[in-house]
Structures are given as structure tokens and as C-alpha cells.
Amino acid sequence: MAYSKDDIYAKLSEYLVEMFEVPAASIRPEARLAEDLDLDSIDAVDLIVRFQGLIGKKIPPEEFKSVRTVADVVDKVHALVQE
């Protein structure tokens, strides 16, 4: 299945609220994962695992080293889906 950036953003928002109890109002494209949403590297790994299940592809953790914001996550997952 092809996922649009909007689909990925919606899924990411759902995961952030569900898994990490991030208030939905805090989730914006420019929100920084560590500083604004209080996620740490372990949370990031959990998120990667969830997206792997969703898109059915292995996501190397180093792919996410440069990811800082919600929009970065969406762009990175979208790029992987397109491969």
C-alpha cells in the first residue's frame, strides 16, 4: 500500500498520543521530538519498530539519526515507502 505524507503524519500522531501520551495539540510538523515532545532515543526506536510493522520494511536506526522534528520523521518514512 502506498502511504502519502498525510497518512504517515496521521499515523505518527496516533502513535505519539497512544504510545507516549503526547498531547495531540503539541503535535505539529515543526515540533522537535526531544525538546518539544520529550521523546528520547529509546522512544525513537519504539517508533521505528511501529513504522516497520506499518510499512513492512526494515528501517535501519541510522536512517533516523538526522531526524529532529515531526516533519523529519514524516519525510524519512515517506522516502522509505517510495523505495
VOBA-1610 file (N, C-alpha, C; in pm, whole numbers, padded with zeros to 5 digits, always signed):
BEGIN
Met+00084-00120+00000Met+00000+00000+00000Met+00088+00125+00000Ala+00047+00222-00077Ala+00122+00349-00082Ala+00069+00443+00027Tyr+00160+00501+00099Tyr+00122+00595+00203Tyr+00162+00735+00162Ser+00068+00829+00173Ser+00100+00969+00146Ser+00162+01029+00272Lys+00219+01146+00257Lys+00275+01214+00375Lys+00165+01242+00477Asp+00045+01270+00430Asp-00068+01294+00522Asp-00102+01168+00601Asp-00098+01052+00533Asp-00124+00924+00601Asp-00020+00899+00709Ile+00105+00923+00673Ile+00215+00899+00767Ile+00206+00995+00885Tyr+00174+01120+00858Tyr+00159+01219+00965Tyr+00047+01177+01061Ala-00063+01130+01005Ala-00176+01086+01087Ala-00137+00967+01174Lys-00065+00871+01115Lys-00019+00753+01189Lys+00078+00794+01299Leu+00172+00882+01265Leu+00271+00929+01361Leu+00201+00997+01478Ser+00104+01080+01448Ser+00029+01150+01553Ser-00040+01049+01644Glu-00101+00949+01582Glu-00170+00843+01657Glu-00071+00770+01749Tyr+00046+00734+01696Tyr+00148+00664+01775Tyr+00197+00750+01891Leu+00221+00879+01864Leu+00272+00968+01968Leu+00174+00980+02084Val+00046+00991+02052Val-00057+01004+02156Val-00071+00871+02231Glu-00083+00763+02153Glu-00109+00630+02208Glu+00009+00575+02290Met+00129+00583+02234Met+00246+00519+02295Met+00318+00606+02398Phe+00317+00736+02376Phe+00399+00824+02460Phe+00318+00931+02532Glu+00185+00922+02518Glu+00095+01017+02584Glu+00129+01163+02555Val+00171+01187+02431Val+00197+01324+02388Val+00061+01390+02363Pro+00037+01509+02420Pro-00091+01576+02392Pro-00104+01605+02242Ala-00218+01570+02186Ala-00239+01588+02042Ala-00213+01732+01998Ala-00245+01827+02083Ala-00226+01968+02048Ala-00078+02005+02032Ser+00011+01923+02090Ser+00155+01951+02081Ser+00216+01900+01951Ile+00143+01815+01881Ile+00198+01752+01760Ile+00176+01844+01640Arg+00286+01902+01596Arg+00287+01990+01478Arg+00408+01951+01394Pro+00406+01980+01264Pro+00521+01940+01181Pro+00655+01993+01234Glu+00654+02113+01289Glu+00780+02174+01335Glu+00818+02134+01478Ala+00733+02057+01545Ala+00763+02015+01684Ala+00888+01928+01685Arg+00981+01960+01775Arg+01105+01883+01788Arg+01079+01765+01881Leu+01124+01649+01838Leu+01095+01526+01911Leu+01147+01529+02054Ala+01272+01565+02073Ala+01330+01563+02208Ala+01286+01682+02290Glu+01304+01801+02236Glu+01280+01924+02313Glu+01132+01952+02337Asp+01049+01936+02234Asp+00907+01972+02246Asp+00819+01856+02290Leu+00850+01736+02244Leu+00763+01621+02272Leu+00821+01527+02377Asp+00941+01559+02424Asp+01002+01484+02534Asp+01027+01337+02500Leu+01063+01307+02375Leu+01096+01170+02338Leu+01246+01151+02350Asp+01287+01032+02394Asp+01430+01003+02400Asp+01465+00899+02293Ser+01590+00855+02291Ser+01633+00763+02185Ser+01561+00629+02193Ile+01525+00586+02313Ile+01451+00459+02327Ile+01312+00475+02265Asp+01249+00590+02288Asp+01118+00618+02228Asp+01129+00617+02075Ala+01237+00675+02024Ala+01257+00679+01879Ala+01266+00538+01821Val+01336+00450+01892Val+01347+00311+01846Val+01208+00245+01845Asp+01129+00269+01950Asp+00993+00213+01955Asp+00910+00262+01836Leu+00928+00388+01803Leu+00856+00448+01690Leu+00898+00382+01558Ile+01028+00361+01542Ile+01081+00296+01421Ile+01020+00156+01408Val+01016+00083+01519Val+00960-00053+01517Val+00814-00050+01474Arg+00738+00046+01525Arg+00596+00058+01485Arg+00583+00086+01336Phe+00667+00177+01284Phe+00660+00209+01141Phe+00705+00092+01055Gln+00801+00013+01102Gln+00843-00105+01028Gln+00724-00199+01010Gly+00647-00216+01117Gly+00529-00301+01110Gly+00426-00246+01012Leu+00413-00114+01011Leu+00316-00048+00924Leu+00354-00061+00777Ile+00479-00029+00745Ile+00520-00026+00604Ile+00579-00158+00555Gly+00603-00251+00650Gly+00653-00382+00611Gly+00796-00379+00558Lys+00875-00284+00604Lys+01016-00275+00563Lys+01102-00255+00684Lys+01225-00305+00676Lys+01322-00283+00783Lys+01371-00139+00771Ile+01375-00070+00883Ile+01424+00068+00884Ile+01552+00069+00968Pro+01667+00092+00904Pro+01790+00098+00982Pro+01787+00218+01077Pro+01816+00197+01206Pro+01811+00309+01302Pro+01896+00428+01260Glu+02008+00403+01191Glu+02091+00516+01148Glu+02020+00609+01050Glu+01915+00557+00984Glu+01834+00641+00896Glu+01769+00755+00975Phe+01751+00732+01105Phe+01680+00831+01187Phe+01773+00920+01269Lys+01904+00904+01249Lys+02000+00985+01325Lys+01980+01135+01303Ser+01945+01174+01180Ser+01932+01316+01146Ser+01792+01372+01172Val+01701+01286+01214Val+01562+01325+01235Val+01549+01406+01365Arg+01491+01526+01354Arg+01477+01612+01472Arg+01332+01654+01499Thr+01252+01661+01393Thr+01116+01712+01408Thr+01014+01610+01357Val+00888+01638+01386Val+00778+01554+01337Val+00784+01548+01184Ala+00806+01662+01119Ala+00812+01666+00972Ala+00927+01581+00920Asp+01041+01580+00992Asp+01155+01497+00951Asp+01117+01349+00950Val+01044+01307+01052Val+01001+01167+01061Val+00911+01134+00942Val+00815+01222+00915Val+00722+01201+00804Val+00799+01190+00673Asp+00892+01284+00650Asp+00971+01283+00526Asp+01054+01155+00513Lys+01115+01114+00621Lys+01202+00995+00619Lys+01121+00869+00592Val+01009+00852+00662Val+00926+00733+00641Val+00868+00735+00501His+00827+00852+00453His+00771+00863+00318His+00876+00823+00214Ala+01000+00868+00233Ala+01108+00834+00139Ala+01131+00683+00138Leu+01126+00620+00255Leu+01147+00475+00263Leu+01034+00398+00196Val+00913+00449+00208Val+00797+00385+00145Val+00809+00391-00008Gln+00868+00499-00058Gln+00881+00518-00203Gln+00988+00428-00267Glu+01082+00379-00184Glu+01193+00299-00237Glu+01147+00169-00301
//
